[in-house]
Amino acid sequence: MISGILNVNKEVGISSNKCVSLVKKALDIKKVGHTGTLDLEAYGVLPIVIGKATRVSDYLMDDKKEYITEAVFGKRTDTLDYSGEVLDTSDIVFDKDQLLEVMEGFKGEITQIPPMYSAIKVNGQKLYDLARNGVEIERKVRKVNIYEFELLEYEFPKAKFKIICSKGTYIRTLIDDLGEKLGSFAYVDSLCRSKVGDFYIEDSIKSQNLLSMDKDQLLNKLDSVDSALNRYKKVILPNMYYKQAINGMTMLVENYYGDELVRVYIGDEFIGLAKSSIGNDRNFLKMDKVFYER
């Protein structure tokens, strides 16, 4: 069975689900998923999980995301990006130092209200479907983390930013809130997801090329299942632990590996993720999730 992760660069104008469909068709396989919706008007890294790699999708979604976005100040649109209708305008002008000062307030843990034009479902309906019908409903405030917020270019009314953030962050909302904090308005003029975990846009396959590449070319581009889990420490166990590990059992081991999950290997074979514990002055390793298939 084909398993692995395909680093796809989703183009503007197609949905994340469309990318999944293209990969299914290109590889003639049914078990395919993506790791977090990327806006229709955005482009960039969309890791596609195939076969048993679908089991790591939750871990990939938890990875930090990097975005490059261009913003225009002085206008707000209903979609919070270039595709919407202008709702408000402002003639307030500010310099680079003022912008940098306000940006500082958006670093760290912040709260956001998801935009109406988003793929979040409420009572089975996607918000953007409701928004297109003129319906607005109350959305729950969520906490997100902005790890880096860097100004790359600035010449009023345009600015370019690099943002590294947690899952669930809406860049359109961040830019809209930034504009409001500056006493003005702002919208996203372009949005690129340049990195998800260890998957970079420089190494990606453009979605428009998926069907023009032959199957072997695509298979050669597949990353291994464990490539999505590099942030976890690697632990190699002797062959004597093979049966216990693949059956998800608790193993008596020599070392304590800390409070975080670890990647467990028997020789070169990736087995899964495990968690350390201590009892009666002995070290144990309990398989948390087994990815290995016999």
N, C-alpha and C positions, 0 to 999 in steps of 0.2 A: 504494500500500500504506500502511496506517495504521502510523505509528511515533510513539513518544513515551513519556513516563513519567507514570503516573497515581498521584498521592499518595493512597493509600487508608488510612483509619483502620480497622484490623482490630478487630472487636468481640471481646469475651470469648466463648469457647465454640466458635469456629470456627477451623479450621486455616488456615495461610498458603496451602496448596494450594487450599483451598476458595475463598479470595479470587481466586486465579488463575482458577479455574473460573467464578466469577461474572463476571469481566471478559471472559473468552472468550465467554460467553453474551450479555452485554450489548452487546458490540461485534461479535459474530459473526466472530471472528478466532481463528486457532489458535496463532499464534506469540506466546505470552505467558508471562512468568515472573515470579518475585519475587526480591527481593534480600537474602535472609537470613531464615530462619525466626523467627517470633515465637511464643512459647509459647501454647498453647491458652488458658491462664488469664490471659494478658496481653492488653493492647489497645494500639493506637497506630499510629504511622507504619509502613506497609509499602509502599515504592515498588514499583509494578508496571510492569515493562518490556514494551513492546509493539513488535512488528516489529523493525526494525534496532536499536532501543534495547536489545534483549536482549544486544547486544554490550558494553554498558556495565555490565552487572550486576556484574562483578567489581570495577569501579572504585567502584561504589556500596557494595558490601560492605566495601570498605576504608575507607570514610568513618567519621568519628567518630559515635558514637551517644549520644543523651542520653535518660536515663530518669528518671522520677519514681516513686519506690517508697515504700510504707508498710510498715513492719516491726513485728512484735510480738516483744518479748523475753520470755524465760522458758520458751519451748517450742520443741522441734524436731519437725518432721514428716518423714515418709518422702519426700515430694515436695519438701521445703524451701519449700512455700508453703501457703496456707490450704486447699487442696483435699485435703491428705494426712491420714494418721492420726498422732496425737501419739505420738512415741516416747520423748521425754525431757522432763522439766520441771525448773525451777530456781527457787529463791526468792531468788536474789541480786539486790539492787537497786543501781543506780549512778546518779550524778547526771550532769548535762549535761557538766560539765568532764571527767569521766572518759571519757564517750563520745567527746567531741571529741579527747581525747588519743589514744585507741586508733584512731580513724578516720585519724589522720595516718599511721599505719603501713601503711595500705592505699592510699596515693597513690603514683603512679609505676608502675614495672614490678613486677608481682607474679606469683605462680604460682597456678594453680587446678587442681583436679581436677574435670572435668565431672561433674555429678550423674547418677545412674543414670536419673532421669526427664528425659531429654533426647532430641533427635532424632538424635544422633550414631549412625552405623551402624558396627557391628563385625561383620565376616564376613557382611555383607548384612542384618543384623538391627538394627533401631533399639533403642537402649538402653531406652527406656521400655516397649517390648514385652517385653523380657527382665525388666525390673523388675516389671511387672504379673504375670508368672509366677513371681515370687519368686526370680529368678536375679540375682545380682550378680557382675559381672566387673571385673577390674582395668582402670582407665582411665589413659591417659597424662597426665602433668602438662603443662600448657601455660602459656606466658607471655602475659600480657595487660597493657595499660596503663590505669591509672585516672588520667585527666587532671584531673578535678575530682570531689571527694566532699564535698558540702555538706549540712549539717544544716538543714533548713527548719523543722521543728517537732519538739518533744520534750516528752512528758509520759509518764513511765514507766507502763506498759511499751510505749508506742507511740512511734514516731519516723517522720518523713518525710524522705526524702533526695532530692537531685538528684545524678545521677551522669553524668559524661561519660567515655566509655571507648572502647577500641579494639574492633574486630570480635572475635568469639569470647569475649567476656566474659559470664559467667553471673552475673546479678544475684542470683539465689537462692543461689548458692554464696558470693558476696561477703557477703551478709547472714548466712548461716550461719557463715562464718569469723569475721565481726565478733562475733557472739554468743559464739562459742567463745573468742575473744581476751579478751572481757570476763568470762570465767569462767562464762558462762551459755549460753543457747541463743537462737536467733532464727529466725523464718521470715518470708517475704514475704506480706503481707496483700493488697497490690494492686500491680500493675506496669503502668506506662504508658511506651511508647517515644514520647517527645515530639518527637524530632528525629532525622533521618538525613541527614548532610551539610547541604544547604540545603533540605531538605524538612521543613516544620514541621507539627505536628498542627493548628494553627489554620487551615491552608490545605487540609486533607485532606477527602476525601469518605468518609463513613461507609459501611462495607461493606454495611450493611443497606439502603442507599439505591441501590446499584448497579443493581438491576433495575427500580427505580421511575423512574429517570431515562431520558429518551430518548437515543438514540445521539448526536445533535448536542450535547446538553448535556455528555455525557461527553467528546466530542471537543474541546469548548471548554476543558475542564479539563486536557487533555494538556499537559505540559511538553515542551520540545524535548529531543532526544537529548543535546545538549551541556550542558543545564542540570545534568546529573549530574557535570560535569567542571569546574565553576567554580573549583575550587581550583588549576587549572593556568593558567599565564599565557597570554593570548590573543595570537596572532601573525597579522597580516594580510599576506598576500603578494600581489604584483601578478598580473594575469591571465596573464602569461607563464609562470607556474609551474603553471597548471591541469593540464595533461596529466601532468606529472611527479608532482604531488601525488596525483591520483586513482589513479595507477598504482603508488603506494607507493615511488617512486624517491628516491634521494638527490639533494638540490638544493644547488647552490652559491649561498649567500646572503650578504648584506652583514654581518649581525650574528651574534654568538654569544649564545645565549639561556640559557646556564647548563646545569647538570647535570640539571635536572628536565625531565620531559616538558612540552610546550607544546601548546596547542590551535591548530591551523592552519586559517585561513579564506582563501578566495579571494574578496575582496569581502565580501559578507554570508553566503556559503555556507560552512557548517562542513564541513571535509574529514576531519579526524581528529587523531590525536595524533602528535607527532614528537619527535625527540631531536637536540640539537645536538652537533656535534663539530668539532674543529679539525685540519687537516692541511696541512703546507707553507704555514703562515701564511694559510690560507684557511678560511672558515667554511662548514660544511655542515649541512644539516638533512635528516635521514633519517626518512621516515614510518614510525612504529612500528605504527599501526593506522589503517586507512582505514574510515570510517563512511559516507562519501558513496556514494550509488548513482546511476548515470546512468539 
